[in-house]
């Protein structure tokens, strides 16, 4: 039997309760179950309760509209633009299995379609997994995008360095760089990322160096934990929500933006290269709440 999403659960509690204390208690429970986290869920329900009392709102449609407005205030959007002609490097972070390498390919396709002529290069700096290097090469061939790589086990910082120098030599304007995500060895991961971060900062202008964290929208509160770890390691500019086409509970965006102040930049909606679009919190919340 398919699990109910947040919007369906909302409809059910309206059937069971009037807008009273029991309703708000049930709402808090389903927000927590939808991966918004306890703290954010408590804040949302408290604000909803106060607004509903002041505005004397009791109807289902008005309550859901007010709930959407309150949750929207917790979620941040990142306005992605490539509006100068200098070399831009986007470093993609994330644990293994979240769809990071595929997201890089989708981002390359997005940039090709929306910023034609920019010149894109992929950097296979996840040298820990041979499969990641091969996967990126396959995507590069399919997309007609050049890939810089070295052998499995090579120094990731050296791959990044070579990619930057190669891009500058050939006049390419966008580097999309993969990284390892082996969370079972957190200390080594953080050290490796900090080394890569230092190499990039010495060669790319500050405003043209972006760090995007890829999370799997189905992983729940693990996504928040991952965001905390990577943000503490080298800082994150924005989050990409991958695999949102699945039966995800989906509230993790409110948890990550609400607790860490991180915005969302892209959302992956399917398997194809074209299934990546800029994150819109209105659209995201309409889907989440079945509006």
N, C-alpha and C positions, 0 to 999 in steps of 0.2 A: 504493500500500500504506500502510495506517494506521501511524503511528508508535506504538511501545510507550510506555505510561506507566511511571512509576516502579515501581508494583506489579508490572506484567508483567515488567519488567527484573529485579526482585528474584527472581521465580520462576525466570527463566532462569539467573541465576547460581547459584542453589541446585542446579539440574540439572547445571551444569558443574563446580562445585567443592564440596568439603567446606568446613567453616568453618575455613579456614587463611589464611595470609598472602595467597595469591592471591585468595581470596574478598574479603578486606578491601580489597585494591587495586582490584578490580573494583567493589566497592561505592562506594568513594570516587569513582571515575570517574563512575558513574551519578548520584551525588548532585550532583556538579558539573554534569553535563549536565542535571539537573532544576532548575537555576537557584538552588541553595542557595549558590553561591559557593565558592571554593577554601577560604578560611579556615574558614567554618562547617562545610563538608564534612569537612575534616581533623579538626576538633574532635569532630564527631559520631562518626566512625569510630574515633578514638583512645579515646573514652569507651566505645564499644560493645565494642571489643576488650578493654579492661581489665575491664569488667563481665562479659563472656562468660567470660574466663579465671577470674575469682574465683568466679563462680557455676557454672562448668563447663557452660555452655550451648552446645549444638551443634545442636539441632533447629531446623528452618525456622520453625515456629510461634513458638517461644520467642525466637528471634533477631529476628523481625519485631516481636513484642510489645515486646522490649527497645529496638529501634530506634525504635518509635513513642514510647515513654516518653522517650527521650533527645531526639528532635526536638521533642516536646511541651514540654520544658523550655526550648527556645530560642524558642518562639512565645508572644507575649503577646496576651491578649484585653482588649478595652475594654468595660466594662459600661455600655451606653447606658441612661440614665434621664433622664426629664424630671420630676423630683420636687419642683420648687417652682413657684410661680405668677409668677415674674418673667420678663421678656422674655429669651428665649434666641436667640442668633444663631449659626448654623453656617455657616462659610465653607468652601466646597468648592474645593479646589485640584486642579490636574492639567493635564497637557499636552493639547493638542487631539487628539481622536480616541480618548481612553480611555473615553468613555462618561460623562463628568462630568454633562452636562445631563440625560441620562436617569436617572442615579443620583440626582440631586436630586429628580426627579419620583417615583422609587421611594421615596425617603426621606419625601417628603411623604405618599405613600400609606401608608407604614408608620406614620407618626405619627398620621395620621387614624384608622387602625384600632386602634392601641394606646393612643392618648391622645386620645380623642374630646373635642371641645369646646375644645381648646387654641387654635385659631385660627392658621392658618398663612399666611404671606405669602412669595412668591418674589421674589428681587431679581435682575434681569437685568443684573449688573455686568460681564459679558463683552461690553463695548461694541465690542470690536475686530472681532467677527464679527457681521454683521447676521443671519446664519442662527441664531446662538445665541440672540439675542433672540427671534426668531420661534418657534424651537423651544420655548423656555421658555413663551411665551405660549400655544402650542398645548397643552402639558402642563397649564398652569394651567386652561384652559377645560375640558379633559377631566376634571380632578380636582376642579373647582369650587373652585379656590384662586386668590386674587388675586395678580397680578403687578405689581410696580413696575418700570417701564423708562423709558428715554429714547432719543433717537435714536442710531443707529449712529455711533460716533465720539465720543460724549459722554464726559465725565469719569467713570470708574468709581466714584471716591470720592464724587462727587455723587449717583450712583444709590444707593449704600449709605446715605449720609446721609439721603436722601429716604425710603428704605425704613424706616429706624429711626424717623424722626419720624412717618411714616404709621402704622406698627405701634403706636406709643405712643398716637397719637390715636384709633385704632380699637379698641384693647384686644386686639390680636392678640398671641399669646405666643411664636410661633416664626417666626424668619426663616431661610430657606434661601437663601444667596447664591451665585450663580455668579461665576466669575472667568475672566479670559483665561489662556491657557496657551501663548503663542507662544514656544516655546523657542529659536527662531532668533534672537531678540533678548533674550538672558538679562538683560542689564543693565537694560533698560527694564522687563522683567517684574518683576524684584526691586524696583526703585524703586516701581512701581505697587502691588505687594502691600504694601510697607512703608507706603505712604501710606494704603491702605485699612485696614491693621492699626491705624494710629494713630487714624484716625477712629473705628473700632469701640471701641477701648480707652477712648476719651474718653466713650463713650455707653452702653456695655454693661458690666455688672458682670463682673469677671474670671472668676468661676466659671461664668458663663452665656455665655461666648464660647468656641466650639469651632472648631478648624480640622481638617477632614478632607481627607486627600489621597486622590484616586481614582487607582488604577493599573489598567491592563489586565493581567490575569494571564497573557496570552499574550506579553507583551513581554520576558520574561526579565530579564536583568541591567539592562536599561534602567529597569526599575521601581525598582531600588535606586538608580541614578543620579538618577532623578527625586526620590525620597524625600530624598536627600542635599541636592539643590539647594533644594527647597521648605522643608526643615527648617532649613537654614542661613539662608534668607531671613526667615522669620517664625515658625518653630517649628510643629510638627505635633502634634496631640493623638492622632490615630488615623488608620488607613488603611482605605479601603474597597477590597476586591478585586472589580473588575468583570469580567464576561465569563468567569466560571469554568465556564460550561456548555460552553465550547469544548474542543478537545483540547489544553489547556494542560499544560505540564510541571509547573507548579504549586508548585515548591519555593521560590518567591520570598518567601513569608511567613517562612520560617526565616531567610533572608538579611537581610530588612529588620528583623525583630525582633531577630535575633542580633547584627547589626552596629550598628544605630541605637537599639535599645531602644524601638521604636515598636510599640504594640499595634494589633490589627485589630478593627474595630467591626462592619462589615457585609460580606456577600458577595453578589454578584449572580449568580443562577443561571439567568437566562433573559431573554426579551424583555419580558414582561408587567410591569405595575406591581407585582403581588404577588410577583415573583421577586426579592425582596431579604429577607434574614434576618440576624439577629444572628450574628456570626462565632462558631463553635464550633471550637476547635482539635481536639477529639476527632473531630468529624464530618469536618472538613477532612482530618485525617490518615488516617482510615478510607478516605476516597475516594482519597487520594493513594497509599496503600500497598495498596489493594485488600483491606483487612481485612474 
